[in-house]
């Protein structure tokens, strides 16, 4: 049986000093927030909100864009628009891993043996994209 764990440490804040960036410097981040289970999933701000708050003091040094819709197809399209545009792609989504001695066969969901996968949205369904295809 599959189980899950969600842990959130609300008592610890990430402190970032105020930074002044050179005029020609901009760090581009693409944030992928996938919640395929809708209201039955972890709230979308639970993980991404602390990240955004930690980046706030960096102000003009950071450009943060959220991928909409959070599908694998939209990610491929966005990354191919301008090759090398994003410095970082941050995934705030579920994942899975099928290893050789697992009692649970996740391969039926698209998880390849000894490969991980990330779970994207696809309409009202989950779309498991294995690490080989993601790469």
Secondary structure, 3 states (H helix, E strand, C coil): CCCCCCCCCCCCCCCCCCCCCCCCCCEEEEEEECCCCHHHCCCCHHHHHHHHHHHHCCHHHEEEEECCCCCHHHHHHHHHHCCCCCCEEEEECCEEEECCCCCCCCHHHCCCECEEEEEEEECCEEEEEEHHHHC
